Amino acid sequence: MISKMCGASGQRLRRKFASALALAVGCLMSSASLAETPSRPIRLVVPSVPAGGTDLTWRMIEPRLSERLRQKIVIDNRGGAGGDIGAGIVALAQPDGHTLLGGVSSITINPAFKKNISYDVMRDLAPVSLAVKAPNILVSHPGLPAKSVSELIAYIKAQPQRLQFASAGIGSMPHLMMELFLNMTGLKLIHVAYRGTGQAAVDVVAGHVPLMTGNVLPTLPLITSGRLRAYGVTSVRRIAAAPDIPTLAESGVPGYEAVQWFGMWAPARTPRASIVKLHRALEQVLNNPALKKRLTDDGAEVAPSASPEAFREFIRSEMNKWAKVIKTAGIKME
């Protein structure tokens, strides 16, 4: 129609049409570049309180990631509900590369025992990469007669359902690590849930509860000072921070592996270009020798995924693994 118009009126219409088309194309190009290189500060939602293990891990990573991306990153602590509050915020955020989740492994556990979760891990979040693995150490009060994993198994079998173990709470990673140990050894213990690992450790050191699994960083000083006895680390390999402590897998529970881990997600439908760029940047940051040494000294293992797709498959396997543990242990949904 426009091509058939003539005179000044037709020229004005053609100019308006061309301007509108240019504006539309410009907007699309602007959106695409925004997805690839965020132009505003990136909001990294960390689903824990400040100074916790999750928070401290991401605060170690954040400055180098900000430098690599050449973009300011602001950490937004949104603790509570085992990580679900923070994850839910990111699931609802605009998928434009400005909001990310510095998440923790608990969000792959929660769907198996929580009824009302506001988001779906696989549907509403786009995996970027696994970042860090953090094993625990199976420990006891030093007064317990068993001095090795094999002796511990025999000791527990001799008095089934009489001994207790402490954890950071029902459905927490330390709880499920012990349930996996019990399931793989055929043992029975009574679970005593606390409000956090710190409270649990206090009672194990005092001898009120004999057993627990504890995070490497706060637990190692208690082992070194003789206030706790170590049986084995929960990772598949020994850790550099405590090379003399064997793994549970090599100490009589072959195939055992259970670690807390931290990973990065974006909202679902975030452009592929943004996901790939974030994955590459995070991988490069985690391979920085200074950062790697600092995390290793704390008992962690740097473990970036080979690709976002590899992280997605890891998440799926973790969800299946812990769902089975929860079902076998008879943990009821909340």
C-alpha positions as MATLAB code, in Angstrom:
seq = 'MISKMCGASGQRLRRKFASALALAVGCLMSSASLAETPSRPIRLVVPSVPAGGTDLTWRMIEPRLSERLRQKIVIDNRGGAGGDIGAGIVALAQPDGHTLLGGVSSITINPAFKKNISYDVMRDLAPVSLAVKAPNILVSHPGLPAKSVSELIAYIKAQPQRLQFASAGIGSMPHLMMELFLNMTGLKLIHVAYRGTGQAAVDVVAGHVPLMTGNVLPTLPLITSGRLRAYGVTSVRRIAAAPDIPTLAESGVPGYEAVQWFGMWAPARTPRASIVKLHRALEQVLNNPALKKRLTDDGAEVAPSASPEAFREFIRSEMNKWAKVIKTAGIKME';
ca = [
       0.000    0.000    0.000;
       2.765    2.406    0.960;
       4.557    1.859   -2.346;
       1.505    3.108   -4.234;
       1.359    6.388   -2.355;
       2.872    9.505   -3.895;
       3.574   13.099   -2.992;
       4.592   14.623    0.330;
       1.995   12.638    2.249;
       3.367    9.307    0.965;
       6.945   10.318    1.756;
       6.001   11.209    5.339;
       4.322    7.824    5.805;
       7.345    6.007    4.402;
       9.667    7.912    6.766;
       7.450    7.101    9.779;
       7.303    3.449    8.779;
      11.101    3.293    8.405;
      11.618    4.983   11.790;
       9.256    2.574   13.528;
      10.993   -0.403   11.922;
      14.423    0.894   12.939;
      13.203    1.431   16.514;
      11.831   -2.115   16.716;
      15.065   -3.635   15.380;
      17.068   -1.464   17.769;
      15.043   -2.666   20.729;
      15.598   -6.297   19.766;
      19.335   -5.740   19.385;
      19.425   -3.967   22.738;
      17.665   -6.888   24.451;
      20.041   -9.411   22.876;
      23.161   -7.513   23.942;
      21.694   -7.073   27.425;
      21.324  -10.819   27.733;
      24.915  -11.351   26.598;
      26.579   -8.588   28.602;
      24.513   -7.226   31.499;
      24.623   -3.440   31.617;
      23.340   -3.154   35.192;
      24.871   -4.641   38.358;
      24.335   -8.378   38.609;
      22.292   -9.467   41.611;
      23.684  -12.720   43.033;
      21.056  -14.156   45.359;
      22.698  -16.304   48.050;
      20.085  -18.389   49.894;
      21.710  -18.236   53.326;
      22.385  -15.793   56.129;
      25.587  -13.724   56.028;
      28.772  -15.429   57.292;
      27.410  -18.949   56.777;
      29.320  -21.516   54.714;
      27.274  -20.835   51.573;
      27.683  -17.084   51.921;
      31.431  -17.245   52.577;
      31.989  -19.511   49.581;
      30.244  -17.142   47.182;
      31.965  -14.108   48.696;
      35.300  -15.730   47.876;
      34.187  -16.242   44.278;
      32.353  -12.939   43.719;
      35.282  -10.449   43.391;
      37.068  -12.532   40.752;
      33.850  -13.255   38.878;
      33.011   -9.550   38.869;
      36.459   -8.788   37.476;
      36.164  -11.507   34.823;
      32.732  -10.296   33.667;
      33.764   -6.635   34.018;
      30.504   -6.115   35.818;
      29.637   -5.194   39.394;
      28.049   -8.055   41.367;
      25.913   -7.393   44.428;
      25.313  -10.288   46.826;
      21.759  -10.430   48.149;
      21.408  -12.769   51.153;
      17.980  -14.408   51.247;
      18.272  -17.210   53.805;
      15.525  -19.515   55.018;
      13.565  -22.657   54.113;
      16.655  -24.645   53.225;
      17.524  -22.346   50.329;
      14.013  -22.276   48.859;
      13.347  -18.589   49.569;
      16.364  -17.425   47.560;
      15.803  -19.955   44.795;
      12.159  -18.908   44.505;
      13.171  -15.273   44.055;
      15.498  -16.134   41.185;
      12.911  -18.430   39.594;
      10.555  -15.444   39.285;
      13.180  -12.928   38.147;
      13.466  -11.507   34.637;
      15.631  -13.837   32.516;
      17.893  -11.012   31.353;
      21.243  -11.958   32.889;
      20.923   -9.561   35.841;
      19.754  -12.032   38.508;
      21.623  -15.204   39.427;
      21.401  -17.815   42.160;
      24.510  -18.785   44.109;
      22.765  -21.907   45.274;
      23.478  -24.860   47.512;
      22.759  -28.582   47.181;
      19.793  -28.485   49.569;
      17.499  -27.194   46.820;
      17.861  -30.561   45.076;
      16.881  -32.354   48.303;
      13.878  -30.262   49.328;
      11.475  -31.433   46.579;
      11.556  -34.960   48.024;
      10.277  -33.998   51.477;
       8.630  -30.570   51.180;
       5.080  -30.254   49.894;
       4.790  -26.551   49.159;
       7.744  -25.285   47.144;
       7.051  -22.248   44.994;
       9.265  -23.285   42.081;
      10.457  -26.355   40.173;
      14.233  -26.818   40.129;
      14.332  -28.387   36.674;
      11.654  -26.199   35.075;
      12.161  -22.734   36.575;
      15.939  -22.480   36.916;
      18.587  -22.634   34.185;
      21.776  -24.412   35.334;
      25.031  -22.533   34.745;
      27.679  -24.632   36.492;
      28.632  -26.602   39.529;
      31.233  -24.611   41.450;
      32.519  -26.206   44.651;
      32.109  -29.507   46.492;
      32.422  -29.559   50.290;
      32.660  -32.949   52.002;
      31.897  -33.674   55.626;
      33.750  -35.843   58.114;
      32.087  -38.625   60.099;
      33.123  -38.020   63.709;
      32.343  -39.206   67.215;
      32.994  -38.268   70.784;
      36.471  -39.650   71.597;
      34.985  -41.727   74.407;
      33.283  -44.044   71.921;
      35.192  -47.386   71.951;
      35.254  -47.772   68.142;
      38.437  -46.358   66.614;
      37.864  -47.179   62.935;
      34.939  -47.452   60.526;
      34.946  -51.252   60.712;
      34.957  -51.130   64.521;
      32.202  -48.512   64.448;
      30.005  -50.676   62.228;
      30.496  -53.663   64.533;
      29.830  -51.522   67.620;
      26.565  -50.154   66.227;
      25.425  -53.606   65.074;
      25.955  -54.938   68.587;
      23.387  -52.477   69.963;
      20.886  -51.640   67.187;
      18.668  -48.580   67.624;
      20.293  -47.636   70.923;
      22.927  -45.162   69.766;
      22.153  -41.683   68.473;
      23.525  -39.355   65.832;
      23.192  -35.582   65.662;
      22.478  -33.431   62.614;
      21.769  -29.854   61.574;
      18.057  -30.671   61.202;
      15.623  -32.997   59.484;
      16.377  -33.215   55.772;
      19.647  -31.314   56.116;
      22.678  -32.587   54.229;
      24.409  -33.850   57.424;
      21.217  -35.768   58.252;
      21.005  -37.386   54.817;
      24.726  -38.158   54.739;
      24.239  -40.266   57.849;
      21.078  -41.870   56.491;
      23.003  -42.889   53.361;
      25.750  -44.371   55.572;
      23.156  -46.313   57.570;
      21.408  -47.499   54.429;
      24.639  -48.755   52.837;
      25.765  -50.547   56.011;
      22.396  -51.842   57.188;
      22.757  -50.040   60.509;
      20.141  -48.400   62.740;
      20.664  -45.229   64.765;
      18.349  -42.732   66.450;
      18.347  -39.293   64.821;
      18.604  -36.207   67.040;
      17.902  -33.043   65.044;
      19.382  -29.695   66.066;
      18.984  -26.174   64.726;
      22.280  -26.047   62.914;
      25.559  -27.930   62.804;
      27.115  -25.746   65.512;
      24.606  -26.821   68.147;
      24.968  -30.460   67.115;
      28.761  -30.296   67.387;
      28.561  -28.810   70.891;
      26.580  -31.807   72.137;
      28.817  -34.352   70.406;
      31.925  -32.738   71.926;
      30.179  -32.810   75.322;
      29.345  -36.492   74.886;
      25.561  -36.080   74.948;
      25.240  -37.583   71.445;
      28.011  -39.874   70.142;
      28.031  -39.351   66.347;
      27.562  -36.818   63.551;
      28.978  -35.667   60.236;
      30.498  -32.214   60.327;
      31.736  -29.720   57.736;
      35.498  -29.885   57.290;
      36.379  -26.292   58.197;
      34.844  -26.117   61.712;
      35.352  -29.816   62.450;
      39.080  -30.185   61.739;
      40.214  -28.052   64.731;
      38.056  -30.202   67.030;
      39.686  -33.330   65.602;
      43.202  -31.897   65.886;
      42.614  -30.910   69.512;
      41.327  -34.385   70.363;
      37.797  -33.289   71.175;
      36.406  -35.353   68.289;
      37.528  -38.592   66.641;
      37.503  -38.772   62.844;
      36.457  -41.925   60.971;
      36.365  -40.818   57.374;
      35.548  -38.075   54.897;
      32.363  -38.337   52.870;
      33.928  -37.491   49.494;
      35.156  -40.030   46.967;
      38.775  -38.838   47.404;
      40.784  -37.791   50.436;
      40.968  -34.050   50.965;
      44.140  -31.958   50.834;
      43.251  -30.222   54.105;
      43.347  -33.560   55.989;
      45.187  -36.164   53.861;
      45.598  -38.591   56.772;
      41.838  -39.054   57.185;
      40.650  -41.847   54.864;
      37.418  -41.773   52.906;
      34.463  -43.796   54.105;
      34.541  -45.567   50.744;
      38.050  -46.914   51.361;
      37.305  -47.684   55.017;
      34.603  -50.303   54.608;
      31.710  -48.581   52.804;
      32.629  -48.976   49.100;
      30.845  -46.595   46.753;
      29.930  -44.120   49.471;
      29.947  -40.470   48.382;
      27.955  -37.584   49.793;
      29.040  -33.965   49.625;
      27.461  -30.593   50.026;
      27.994  -28.508   46.919;
      27.461  -25.032   45.548;
      26.375  -24.129   42.036;
      25.069  -21.264   39.933;
      21.681  -20.944   38.250;
      19.876  -18.249   36.266;
      16.123  -17.910   35.726;
      14.701  -20.269   33.126;
      14.560  -18.800   29.607;
      17.745  -16.794   30.162;
      19.338  -16.556   26.685;
      21.811  -19.292   25.857;
      24.528  -16.725   25.143;
      24.322  -15.445   28.724;
      24.426  -18.945   30.193;
      27.501  -19.874   28.147;
      29.282  -16.646   29.019;
      28.584  -17.089   32.740;
      29.714  -20.716   32.628;
      33.017  -19.823   30.967;
      33.668  -16.952   33.365;
      32.915  -19.054   36.454;
      35.107  -21.905   35.173;
      38.023  -19.511   34.605;
      37.573  -17.981   38.061;
      37.489  -21.364   39.797;
      40.705  -22.402   38.054;
      42.515  -19.359   39.441;
      45.420  -20.873   41.464;
      45.043  -18.525   44.434;
      41.294  -19.095   44.779;
      41.683  -22.836   44.250;
      44.322  -23.011   47.017;
      42.179  -21.006   49.409;
      39.160  -23.267   48.874;
      41.293  -26.424   49.056;
      42.872  -25.272   52.330;
      39.337  -24.932   53.697;
      38.620  -28.561   52.812;
      36.623  -27.877   49.659;
      37.140  -29.072   46.096;
      36.857  -26.815   43.067;
      34.585  -28.653   40.628;
      33.256  -26.596   37.672;
      30.966  -28.507   35.325;
      32.162  -29.312   31.829;
      29.049  -27.539   30.496;
      25.658  -26.223   31.659;
      24.156  -29.455   30.317;
      26.545  -31.520   32.440;
      25.448  -29.536   35.496;
      21.805  -30.219   34.640;
      22.480  -33.968   34.550;
      24.366  -33.750   37.844;
      21.385  -31.977   39.422;
      19.032  -34.652   38.107;
      21.210  -37.444   39.518;
      21.434  -35.721   42.915;
      17.655  -35.301   43.071;
      17.132  -38.988   42.293;
      19.808  -40.080   44.769;
      18.470  -38.144   47.739;
      14.830  -38.906   46.945;
      15.689  -42.599   47.328;
      17.545  -41.981   50.601;
      14.615  -39.986   51.995;
      12.135  -42.699   50.996;
      14.254  -45.511   52.445;
      14.782  -43.604   55.699;
      11.040  -42.946   55.998;
      11.465  -39.187   56.311;
       7.998  -37.673   56.118;
       7.150  -34.721   53.901;
       6.728  -31.407   55.648;
];
